[in-house]
Structures are given as C-alpha cells and as structure tokens.
Amino acid sequence: MLKTYEEIDEIITKYDNGELTDDGMNDRLEQITTGAGISAIVVNSDWTIVYINTKGEADMLDRLRMSIFNNDIFKIIESGEYKNDINAESEKRPNIVIDMNGSGSSENRDIIVQTDRYTLQKVYDARLNDDYYELWGALSGGDSIMLRIAIQSIKDNVSIFNKFIQYVGMAIFLVGIVAAYILSNYITRPIKQLSNLAERMSDLDFDAKYEGEDKGEIGVLGNSMNNMSKKLEENIAQLKSANLELQRDIERKIQLEEMRTDFLSNVSHELKTPIALIQGYAEGLKEGILDDPDSMDFYCDVIMDEAGKMNNMVKKLLTLNQIEFGNEELVMERFDILELIGSIVSANVLRAEQNGIKIIFDQKNESINVWSDEYKIEEVVTNYITNAINHCDYDKIIKIDVSLKDDNVRVFVFNTGDNIPEEDIDNIWIKFYKVDKARTREYGGNGIGLSIVKAICDSYGKKCGAYNVENGVVFWFDLDAKSVV
C-alpha cells in the first residue's frame, strides 16, 4: 500500500503539472490499483473526486472524511484532554475503539505507520465483520487520498498463491523425478554397457565392443576397453598358437619316443632270425661238419642271402629315416612319368616271368610330364611293383595305368590275388607292419617298402592309398603335372 501511495502521488503530481491528461492519469491509476486489488479514492481540496476505482463512491468518501475527523479525536484522546472509562481503558491497549458514524457500530483501529503525510492502519469493521488495511492522508499537491484493501482478500490471494506454489512445487517435483530418471539413465546406460562389456570380456568374448558416442571420460574408457579387448584377443591368439605349437612338440616328442621304441623292437625282431641263421651256418663251417663242396656252397649261399637281406633292410631304414625327419633336400624336377614306369617295368619283367606273372603297361599317351624327384618316384613305383609281384596270385596279372586329370597325375598298380582285410588297409603304411607274416618271410619282406612310399608322398604333399577290387588290390599315388611355385 505504501508503494501504491508513492506511485499515485507521482502520477497525480504529473497530472497537476499538466504532464498527463485525464485519460492518461485514469489509465495509469487503474493499472496500479487494479493490479494490487486496492480500492482507491483521490479528492481535491473542495472534496471533488479526482479519481475513484470502486462503485461505493459515497462510502469511500465518508470513510476518508471520518478518518480525518476521527484522527483529531484520536489526537485529543492520546493527549489526555478527553478521558472517560472507555477511553481510559483504551489507553491500556494498543488499539482504540471508537464509534465511527454515530450509529453505535464500532471498529478497532491499530496504527501501523503514521507520518505527517499519511497514516497506515489496520481496522476491524464490525458492521462488515472484516479486517481492513487503510491508508489515508494527503498527497504532495494537497489532494486527499484513501487506499483500502480487505485483509481477507489478501488471505485469499495468499491461499491461492500457496496452492499455486504447492501445485507448481509438485509439478517441479514430478518433472524433477522424470528429469532425474532420464538423466540417470543417460549417465548409467553407458556405464551398464561398459559393465556388460567387461563381463563378456572376462568370458573371452572379444566380439563385444563399446559403441557409444560419448566424447567424455566414459567414451575414453570405452575406447580404452575396446583397445584392451583387441590386444587381449591378439595376445590370447598368440598364446593359443604357442600352446598348439608346444602341444605339437610334445606329441612329436612322444611320437618320436614311440617310434624309437617300436624301431628298436622291430629291428631287433627282424635281425634276430637272419643273425641266428648266419651264426649257425658259420659255426657249422668252422667246425667242419660238412665234407662235400656242394654242402659248403649251400651254407655260404644262405649266409650271403641273409646278410644281403639285413643290408637291404638297413638301407631302407636309413632311407625312411632321412625322409621322415626331413634330412634330405627336396628336389623338384620335370620328367616323363611314362618313360620312368616303362624302364622300371622292363627291369622287373624277368623276375615277374620267373614267377609266372604278366606285367601289362599299355599307355596310349606318348608322354606325360610331371614335377617331382625322379629318383624317389622311381623308388615308389619300384616298391609298388615289387609288392605286387610278391603278392600276385590266381591269374598272375599286374597292370599299370596312368590317368591325367587337370593338373593331377594318378598312377595305379593293380595285381590279382587276395584282398587286404579292410581293418588292415590303413595299417599297411606303418613300418614293419605285415598282413601275412609267413608269406612276407617267405619272399624276404620286412614291411618297410610301403612306409617309404608313404613318407615320400607326404614329403611332397601328395596322396597315396590302396583299395580292394573284385579280383585283387590296387595301389595308387598322385603327382603334379604343373610346376608348383
């Protein structure tokens, strides 16, 4: 109300000075009083109304007059010039009770601020049964003014404002909860993602990657975890490779130890019989148990034959050992496989004919050039043909074929005879392995020939094998018809 008083005083002063028109003055006063919810009246010295914003024009004018009139009475009472029982009692209280209009109704007056220009007071109007704040006094230009506002309206406004504050507070609280939830999700989502990433990495799942777009500390941490995952994957891959290599070395060592044990056992077994024969016949010759030259020649032939078998076996073992352990340098040369087979067949025709065996090698092609080591392939073909002669039976036929498909040449050696038991086909390539030991001993075999074939083919990365047919067995091996760089 004090602020409204000052603003009205300023506007009326400008109006008196001619700076504002009637409409301008009324508009500005209307804005001030209506906005504050205050009833206002301004009168000049002859009690002509300059401005009023309420319909109770007469009541407001009476209130202003009675306030000025009663103020003089208040001054008399407060100075002690007039006293009675009621007023004497009022001196003991902060409020003064007085009959405002002579009608018997009264109101309490509690002065809040009082200056030589205005009085701000709180009054209780028994007639209206309500409390009011009133400000009355004089303006700078001499005009009189009264401002009045019901305290209940202030309370209502405060109540409305408090409810508004409550609603706004609840709305802000709810919005805050939603904002906090969204913000917490925004903050915790990448952290949860990093936590899940770390858990997957602990399970060695290196496909898990941080894919967030955060540029702050979380993004830096996510990228660091991606780099760590990549390096861990690389290191684990290296460890696995090293572990596999170590495992291979261990298996190779175990295999070598087994091969050494088997080798000693097989060699000792294979050498035991010829050594015993040589020893027995040599002792017989030394003791002179034979008198005729023919018997002595027979003993010598047996000794020489057994010694030759042992020498042949030792040579084959040395050859196999060099191939298996990679001690021989791989030679790659171009030669005609048909010409090589033809020369080997010619060398074995006489031996085959002595056993009643017919070797068939009828190749339509004039030549088929292959790439390999001619000396070692000669040994492969020789071993196949020798094996076929030793096991040929029934029709006594050995047939050799060569097929060319794309860049691969396959050589087949077929012989009539008994089939190899299916459970033994994979074992015939193992050194010293014999399907029919009695027959093998009969022709002087030692089970090393096919092992040499397998070792030679493996050293050049080519395949070899055997399979049964209706009237015999077929052995085969592959060669490259094109140079391998």
KAGIFEN-V736499 format. One line per field, one symbol per residue. ss: DSSP state (H for helix, E for strand, L for the rest). phi: phi as a letter, one per 30 degrees, with the letter a starting at -180 (. if undefined). psi: psi as a letter, one per 40 degrees, with the letter a starting at -180 (. if undefined). Layout:
ss = ???
phi = ???
psi = ???
//
This chain:
ss = LHHHHHHHHHHHHHHHLLLLLHHHHHHHHHHHHHHHLLEEEEELLLLLEEEELLLLHHHHHHHHHHHHHHHHHHHHHHHLLLLLHHHHHHHLLLLEEEELLLLLLEEEEEEEEELLLEEEEEEEELLLLEEEEEEEEELLLLLEEEEEEEHHHHHHHHHHHHHHHHHHHHHHHHHHHHHHHHHHHHHHHHHHHHHHHHHHHHLLLLLLLLLLLLLLHHHHHHHHHHHHHHHHHHHHHHHHHHHHHHHHHHHHHHHHHHHHHHHHHHHHHHHHHHHHHHHHHHHHHHHLLLLLHHHHHHHHHHHHHHHHHHHHHHHHHHHHHHHHLLLLLLLLEEEEHHHHHHHHHHHHHHHHHHLLLEEELLLLLLLLEEEELHHHHHHHHHHHHHHHHHHLLLLLEEEEEEEEELLEEEEEEEEELLLLLHHHLLLLLLLLLLLLHHHHHHHLLLLLHHHHHHHHHHHLLLLEEEEEELLEEEEEEEEELLLLL
phi = .dddedddeddddddddidbdedddddddddddddcicdbbbbddcidddaacbddddddddeddddddddddedddddidbbbddddddddcdcccbddbicjdbbdcbdcbbbdcabcbcbccddchacbcbbblcdddjdcbbcbbdddddddddddddddddddddddddddddddddddddddedddddddddddddciccddbdcdcdcddddddddddddddddddddddddddddddddddddddddddddddddddddddddddddddddddddddddidccdddddddddddddddddddddddddddddddddcidcddcbbcacdddddedddedcddddddciccccbccdddabdbcaceddddddddddddddddcdahdhbbbcbbccbhccccccbcbdkdddeedcddcddddidbdcddddddcidbicedddeddddddciccbaaadbeclbccbacbdcbdcd
psi = ddddddddddddddddeeeiiddddddddddddddefhhihhiadefhhdhieidgddddddddddddddddddddddeedhiadddddddeieihhihdeeeeiiihhhhdhhaedihhihihhddefiiihihiaiideeiiihhhhhddddddddddddddddddddddddddddddddddddddddddddddddddddefgeehiheieheaddddddddddddddddddddddddddddddddddddddddddddddddddddddedddddddddddddddefehdiddddddddddddddddddddddddddddddddefeihhhhihihdddddddddddeddddddefhhhhgghdidihhihahdddddddddddddddddehibefhhhhihihhbehhhhhhiiiaiihhdeedeeeehiehhdgddddddeeiefddddddddddddefiiiaiiiadeaihiiiiiheihh.
//
